[in-house]
Amino acid sequence: MSAKLKNKVAVVTGGSSGIGLAMAKLFAAEGARVAITGRNQANLQAAAAAIGDQAIGIPGDVASLPDLDRLYTTVQEQLGRIDILVVNAAVYVLGPLTGFTEAMFDKVSDINFKGAFFTVQKALPYLNNGASVILISSTVNEKGVPNHAAYAASKAAVRSLARSFSAELLDRKIRVNALTPGPVDTPVFETVAGSREEAKAMAGNMAAFTPAKRIADASEIAAAALYLASDESAYMIGAELLVDGGLRSL
């Protein structure tokens, strides 16, 4: 590895599986000390061990402001001030407009939108000037897809936050950018499918629908996150890095 993140401190929310874990592993391999968050203690401990000695796992829910306060005080005590913040924690809740309940809506909004907003707000006293903040959006933030209304709207909100936050943080040279993946091979499909077979079929359908004719590996999204986290992307402010296999463009 090239040690692009040597002596940096990175925080990845939702870092115990999928894209978040892939990012945390790559950041650690590139020299960063990494803190990951998640709601499942056992998964979090296993993920931190897989990342290596430079990683710590801090349990918490991004929809809980006290949990966010505890996250950042713990990171400062154990690792120091933060250079990289990846706002990755999210839920994938699907359903038709006619049957989407208030509880389903609140779950999406509380974690994907409110959680993203306050994950950044609560981090501000702990971020170094010149830090990189990466908000994970989704290619559906500009598409109309059946059963995705609340999820897509929450990810469009995340894309908007990258612009607004960047405008407010210019004086501290904190860059906020959105990383927007298309379908990715992660356990998320199993959260909305009735069985492992249904999850596999859903992933296959998305692959067929994507111009690249496959879904991404989490490591490909992590590589894009590394670019945004490193000094190589110093001229990107309030931008969107689209990594979606051509889904939006073609």
N, C-alpha and C positions, 0 to 999 in steps of 0.2 A: 504494500500500500504506500501511498505518497504522503501520508501524514498531513493532509490538507486541513485537518481540524486539531492539530497538535495544541495542547494546553487550553482547549476550549471546553466550556461546560454547556451541555445540551440537555434540554428537557423535551420529552416526547410524550404527549398525553395519548392514552389508548395504546400504549407501547407493549402490551403483553402478547399480542398476536398480529397476524396479517401484515399490512403495510407498516404499521407503527413499529413492530418488532424488527422488520427488515431494515427500516431506517436506523433504529437504535444500534443494531449490529454493525451496520456500515459506518456509522458515525464513530463508534468505539474503535473499529478497525482503523479508522483514519486519525486516531489519536485523541478523540474527545472523551471526557468523563461524562457519563450519561445517566440521567434519572428518567425512569419510566413510571407512568401511572396506570392504574386499572382498578376495576371494582372487585375482581376476583383474586383474593389473596394467594391462593395456590398457583394460579396461572401466572401471577405477577412474580412470585418467587422463582418459578421455573424459567421464566423469560429472562430475569436478571442473571440467573446462573448461566444461561445460554449465551448471553451477551459477553460476560466475562467479569474480571475483577474490577474493571473501571465503571461498573454499573450498579445502581441501587434501584430498588422498586419501592414505590410509595403508594399505598392503597388510597383510593379516593374517587369521588364522583365529581366530574367537572360541573355538574348542575348544582353542586353545593358550594356556596361561597366560603363557608368555614373550612371545607376540605381543600379548596384552592389556597387559602391562607396558610394552612398547615403544610401543603405541598411546598410552597416557596420558602417558608422559614426553614423547613427541613433541608431543602436543596442548599440554601445559603450556609447552613451550619455544617453540612457534610461535604459539599463540593465547592462552594463559593458562588460568586455572581454569575449570571447566566449570559452566554453569548449567542445561543441558538434556542429558539422555542418553536416546536412543531405542534400545532393545534390540530390533532388528528382524531381525537376521541369523537365517535359519532355512532348513531344507531341507524339501521336501515329498516324502516317500517313502511310496508306497502299495503295498499288497499284501495278499492274503488271509492270515488267521491261519495257515492250514495251510502256507503257503509262505514266510512271512516269516522271513528268515535272521537269524542273530546279527549279521552285518555290517550289514545294513539297520537293525536295531534300534540298534546302537551308533552308527551315523551320525546317526540321528534324535536319540537321547538326548544324544550328545556336543555337538551344535550347538544344538539347540532348548532343552534343559534345562540341562545342565552349562554350556554357553556363556552362557546367560542369567544363571545364578547368578553365575558368576565375572566376567562383564562388569560387573555391579553391584559385586560385592565389590572387584574391583581398581580400580574408579573412586573408591571412597570417599575416599582421601586427596586426590583431585584435584577433588572436587565442592565447590562453594560451599554454605554453609549456606543452606537455602531453595531448593535446586535442585529441578527437576522431573525425575523419572525415569519414562519411558513404556515399558512392556513390551508388545510386540505379541503378542496371543494370537490366537484364532480362534473363530468361532462354534461350531465342532465341539467346543469344550471342555466343552460340556454336552449333546452329542448322540451317539447311537450311529449311526455311519455305516459300512457295509461297507468294508473295505480301509483304514480310517483309524485302526485301533486305536492304533498307536504314535504317530502324528502327533497324534491327538486327546488322548492322555494327556499328551504333552509340552506341549501348549498349555494343558491343564488345570493342569499344574504351574506354568506361567508365570503363570496367573491367581492361583494360590495364593501365589506369590512376592510378588505386589503387596501382598497383605495382610501377610504376615510381614515383609517388608522395611520396610513403612511403620511397623509396630509398633516395630521396632528403631531406626528413624531419627527418631522423633518429637522427640527432644531436639535434633536438628540442623535441624528443620523441613524436612527433605527429604521431598517427597511422591512416592510411588510409586503409579502407577495403571496399569491395563491398558486398552489400546485393542484392541477385539475386532471385526475386520472379518468380513463374510461373503465370498462370492466376489468377487474383484477382477480386473480386466482387466490382467494382468501376464504376463511371459514364463514364469511358473511352470508354466503348463499344458504348455508345450513340454518341460519337464523330465521329465514323467511320461507323455507321449504318444509314440507311435512316429513321428509326422509332424506337420507343421503343420496338415494337414486334421483329424487326430485331435484335436489340441489345440483347434482351432476348434469341433469337435463337442462336446468335453467342456465348453467354456465355454458353448456353447448349451444343453446339458442342465442345467447349473447355473442358468443364467438362467431356464429354464422352471420349475425347481423352487423358485425364490425368489419369494415373494409380490410383490415389486416387478417381476418378470418381466424382469429385466436383472441383469447383474453391475455392480459399482461401478467407476467410474473411479478410478485411483490418487489423483487430485487431491481426491476427496471424503474419502478416508481421511486425506490430508495436512491437510485443513482441520480435521478432528477432532483430529489431533495438535497442530496449532497452538493450539487451545483448551487442551489439557492442558499444553502447554509454557508458555503465557502466564500472567500473574497473574490472568486472568479465572477460572481454575479453582482459585484458591487454597484453596477450601473442600473440594476433592475430595482425599481421602486413602484409599488402599487400595481405590479404587472401580474399577468396570469401565464403560467407555464403549462401548456396543454400536452398531455401524454395519453392519447386516447385511441391509438390505432387507426386514426383517420375518421373516427365516428362522427365528429361534428363537421368536418370539412368536406368529406367526399359523399 
